[in-house]
Amino acid sequence: MSVVWEEPVVVGQAPCARSGHTFTCCGGRFFLFGGTGRSNGKARSLNDLYELDTSNPEEYKWKQLITSHAPPPRARHCAVQVDDKHLLVFGGLDKRTRYNDTWLYSVDDKNWQQLRVVGPCPEPRAHFTAT
């Protein structure tokens, strides 16, 4: 048995180079959110959202999603699939501000909603994982 890595053909406008972002599968699609990138030579946190469509194995396609009410820019947050139609984003970091807010993204409606959490909330945090 041999395993061979192949580089797929990828089209569309890819996200800028970044770190601290999340790349989450939801309903068979992949979503990249936030992270830290560069603008005019300076590092800055991002709150953009991209989808990578892998339904055609001959050609993957990037597209930036235009959304409403996006969370504030952040990196080193977590993002998990809630169900086939929703992503949950929690926490993260923007410069010296750590977050403990919770956001829900609707894949179908292409909008964000900040959730009001009942009960004690974890302290603000970054550089963590969730599964």
Secondary structure, 3 states (H helix, E strand, C coil): CCCCCCCCCEEECCCCCCECCEEEEECCEEEEEEEEEEECCEEEEEEEEEEEECCCCCCEEEEECCCECCCCCEECCEEEEEECCEEEEEEEEECCEEEEEEEEEECCCCEEEECCCCCCCCCCCCCCCCC
